[in-house]
Amino acid sequence: MIREKHRYLLVEASEPIDIGIDRAARQKFERELYAALRAELGEAHYFSVNPRLVLNTGNNSFLMKCSLKGFQSLVLAFALMKQFDGREMGFYTLKSSGTIRALKDSLKMA
């Protein structure tokens, strides 16, 4: 069996987002984010990309995990999203890496 490879993305929003500290707020943000990505990618392609929220890194940035083959599609989907949670908002992919450790280290340097 071949192991699936992943990419991690550091994504920044143009406006502050409320990921929240408590579990309910995080789950609400995840549902809205996944629904927006599903709308951009399409239902079938969304599952091949397999995006997952990994870590909240600040008031307007977060880390995402996706499949290696769906990496470019996820970057494009974030670039095309112009509205989120009923607000005008853009998402920017700042950096990507094959390991989460490299992204965390780059956050410490900034």
Secondary structure, 3 states (H helix, E strand, C coil): CCCCCEEEEEEEECCCCCCCCCHHHHHHHHHHHHHHHHHHHCHHHHHHHCCEEEEECCCCEEEEEEECCCHHHHHHHHHHCCEECCEECCEEEEEEECCHHHHHHHHHHC
